[in-house]
Amino acid sequence: MKKKTFALGLCAAALSMSVMAGCGKADSADGNADNSFSIEYPSYMKTYDLTEPLTLDAYPETIVSLSTYPVPTLLEMDVKLAAVPATKVIEYPADFEGVILPGVMAGFDIEQVVSLDPDLVIMPISYQEQYGATLEEVKIPVYYVAMTSTETDVYNVIKEQAEVLVDAFSVDEEATKKGEAILKRFDELEHKLTEAKKTLESKRVLAITVAGETSIYVNSASSTLGCMLDKCGLENVFVPSGDATTGHSMNELDLEAALSYNPDVICITGSSTLEDNKALMDAIYAANSEYWDSIEAYKNGKVVYLPSSYVSTAGITILTNIENLAGMIEALYQ
C-alpha cells in the first residue's frame, strides 16, 4: 500500500509541473497556435451538477477512455485513444494500438491509468467519487459520461453524447466530415423508423433477459432493450411500479402475471451470443414447456433472439442495433 501511495505521489508531482507548463503534449492537433480544447456536457448531466464545459489549454494527445460509450464515435473520427476498457459489447479494430484495460469493475488499477500519463480521461459518472477524484488530485483532467439518465431515454443519452463529442473533436476538415456523417446516421435511422412503425406500432412486445434456467427478467421501456423497442414503435407489455423514469428498468419475470400480458412478439436476450441465449431459452422451455406454450406468441414462433449488445450497448452502436431489431421484427410479419 505504501508503495502505491508513493507512486501516485511521484505522478502528482510530475503532472503538476506538466500542467503549469500547459496541459497538451504537442503544440497543436492541427498546427495552429491557438490550440485550446473544450468539450461540453450534454444537458442531462446537469443532474450531476456538470454544466460547464471541460476546457484544456491544448488538444489532448493521450486520451484514456474508461467507458465504451464514447469509443465508437471517437474511433470513427480517427481520434487516437491510448487506452480503452475491455468489453464484450463491441469489437475493437484489429489494428488498434492502444492498451486494453480491465473493465472498471474487474481487476481495475487506477495506477495503471496514471502511469499512461494521460491528458484526458473519459470516465463513467458512477465512478466519479471512487476514481475520478483520485485522478483530479494528480491534475489529470476527467470528463464524465453517463450511460443512463432520469432526464431522457438511452437513445437520447447517446445522441446528445455523440453531438458533444463530434463538436469537440472536429478539429480539422477530415474529422468534421466524419463527425457530420455520424450525426446524419441518427436522422437517417429516425426516418427509417417512421416507415417501420407503420408495421410495428400496433404490436405489443414482451422483452425478457435470460440469466439462467431459473433466472428470467422482464424489461420495461426504460431499459436499454426496452428503449430500442420503443423507438421501433412497439408497446411494452410490462409497466413497472412508478413512472417510466423512476420505475425499475428490469424486474424478475412474474410467470403468473406474464400469462395476462398477451404480447404479439417476444424479444429474448442475455449476457452471451444470440446462439447461447437461444440455447438457454430452449433449456428454460424444456423445463416448463406447458407454460411457454400457453403464451401464444411463443407457441407461434413470434420470437426474436438477440445477443448481449441489446442488454447494454456502447454509444452509437445503438443505431445499428435498433435498425437490425426493427428489421428482425418486421420479418416476423412478412
C-alpha positions, -999 to 999 in steps of 0.1 A, spaced: 0 0 0 28 24 9 45 17 -25 13 26 -44 9 58 -24 44 68 -32 39 60 -69 9 83 -70 28 110 -52 55 109 -78 30 111 -106 13 140 -89 45 160 -87 54 153 -123 19 160 -136 16 192 -116 47 205 -133 33 195 -167 0 213 -160 19 245 -151 36 243 -185 3 236 -203 -20 206 -205 -11 194 -240 19 173 -250 21 188 -285 18 223 -298 -13 217 -318 -35 190 -333 -38 210 -365 -7 232 -364 -25 263 -351 -11 284 -323 -45 286 -306 -48 250 -296 -73 252 -267 -97 223 -264 -132 223 -249 -159 197 -246 -194 205 -234 -216 183 -212 -250 171 -225 -280 188 -210 -289 158 -189 -256 159 -170 -270 189 -150 -284 164 -126 -248 157 -116 -240 194 -114 -219 192 -146 -230 223 -166 -197 239 -175 -175 226 -204 -142 209 -196 -116 232 -211 -79 223 -217 -51 246 -227 -42 222 -256 -57 194 -276 -54 161 -256 -27 138 -271 -30 109 -247 -67 100 -242 -78 72 -220 -115 61 -221 -128 40 -192 -162 39 -208 -171 21 -240 -198 46 -248 -176 73 -264 -152 49 -281 -171 41 -314 -177 77 -321 -141 87 -314 -126 58 -334 -148 67 -364 -134 102 -362 -99 88 -361 -93 101 -326 -62 83 -313 -70 65 -280 -42 55 -257 -64 30 -237 -99 16 -238 -118 -8 -215 -121 -45 -221 -156 -53 -232 -178 -79 -249 -202 -53 -263 -180 -40 -291 -151 -54 -310 -121 -31 -313 -103 -28 -347 -76 -54 -354 -51 -26 -358 -59 -8 -326 -26 1 -310 -38 13 -276 -39 -5 -243 -70 -25 -234 -75 -20 -197 -95 -43 -174 -131 -31 -170 -136 -6 -142 -154 -33 -122 -129 -62 -129 -93 -60 -117 -91 -23 -123 -60 -5 -112 -61 33 -111 -23 35 -110 -22 18 -145 -42 48 -158 -19 73 -141 12 55 -155 -1 62 -190 4 100 -183 -30 109 -199 -40 145 -205 -77 134 -207 -96 106 -191 -132 98 -200 -149 80 -172 -184 68 -162 -200 93 -138 -208 64 -115 -170 62 -107 -165 99 -101 -161 96 -63 -142 63 -63 -117 70 -91 -123 104 -107 -114 123 -75 -80 105 -74 -72 114 -110 -82 150 -104 -60 152 -73 -30 144 -95 -41 171 -121 -54 147 -147 -85 162 -164 -115 139 -163 -146 141 -185 -176 122 -172 -202 103 -192 -235 88 -182 -250 55 -196 -285 63 -184 -304 94 -172 -336 102 -154 -340 131 -178 -342 111 -210 -340 76 -226 -309 57 -235 -312 66 -272 -312 103 -265 -284 100 -239 -262 85 -267 -274 110 -293 -266 140 -271 -233 125 -261 -224 119 -298 -232 156 -306 -209 170 -279 -181 145 -289 -184 154 -326 -184 191 -317 -153 189 -295 -132 166 -317 -140 182 -351 -105 198 -351 -99 195 -388 -117 191 -421 -115 153 -422 -127 149 -386 -155 173 -392 -167 153 -422 -167 121 -403 -184 137 -373 -212 150 -396 -216 116 -411 -221 101 -376 -248 126 -367 -265 121 -400 -270 85 -392 -293 95 -363 -315 114 -388 -314 85 -413 -324 60 -386 -353 81 -374 -366 84 -410 -364 46 -414 -382 40 -382 -410 62 -394 -416 36 -421 -411 6 -398 -437 20 -373 -463 15 -400 -460 -22 -394 -449 -23 -358 -467 4 -338 -497 -17 -332 -477 -46 -318 -472 -54 -281 -439 -68 -271 -426 -88 -241 -388 -82 -237 -370 -107 -215 -334 -113 -204 -324 -148 -196 -296 -152 -170 -301 -188 -160 -327 -216 -162 -345 -201 -132 -334 -165 -137 -356 -147 -162 -361 -109 -162 -386 -87 -179 -375 -54 -194 -395 -22 -192 -394 6 -218 -367 24 -197 -342 -5 -201 -317 -5 -230 -336 -31 -249 -370 -16 -239 -358 18 -253 -348 2 -286 -382 -15 -289 -400 18 -280 -381 36 -308 -394 9 -332 -429 18 -322 -438 -13 -301 -458 -12 -270 -441 -28 -240 -465 -51 -221 -446 -47 -188 -450 -14 -169 -432 -14 -136 -444 4 -105 -437 41 -107 -434 61 -138 -412 54 -169 -382 72 -154 -383 61 -118 -396 25 -121 -371 -3 -123 -360 -10 -159 -357 -47 -153 -376 -70 -128 -377 -107 -122 -404 -121 -145 -436 -129 -127 -447 -161 -145 -483 -158 -134 -486 -121 -143 -469 -128 -177 -498 -151 -187 -520 -120 -189 -496 -99 -210 -507 -113 -243 -478 -100 -264 -477 -101 -302 -439 -107 -302 -413 -117 -276 -377 -105 -277 -352 -126 -258 -317 -116 -249 -290 -124 -223 -254 -120 -214 -239 -140 -243 -242 -146 -280 -275 -149 -298 -269 -187 -302 -261 -191 -265 -290 -170 -254 -313 -191 -276 -299 -223 -262 -305 -211 -227 -341 -203 -236 -345 -237 -251 -335 -252 -218 -360 -230 -200 -387 -241 -224 -378 -278 -220 -382 -275 -182 -416 -259 -184 -429 -264 -220 -466 -263 -210 -462 -228 -195 -445 -213 -225 -468 -230 -250 -497 -212 -232 -482 -179 -244 -495 -176 -280 -466 -155 -293 -440 -180 -281 -461 -210 -293 -465 -194 -327 -428 -186 -331 -432 -148 -329 -398 -147 -311 -367 -127 -318 -334 -138 -302 -307 -112 -295 -271 -110 -284 -258 -93 -253 -253 -60 -271 -291 -55 -266 -287 -57 -228 -261 -30 -227 -250 -11 -258 -219 11 -265 -226 45 -278 -235 48 -314 -237 10 -319 -273 16 -308 -280 29 -342 -272 -4 -359 -289 -24 -331 -322 -5 -335 -322 -8 -373 -315 -45 -371 -341 -50 -344 -368 -33 -364 -359 -55 -394 -360 -87 -374 -394 -80 -360 -408 -68 -393 -396 -101 -409 -419 -120 -385 -449 -104 -402 -439 -107 -439 
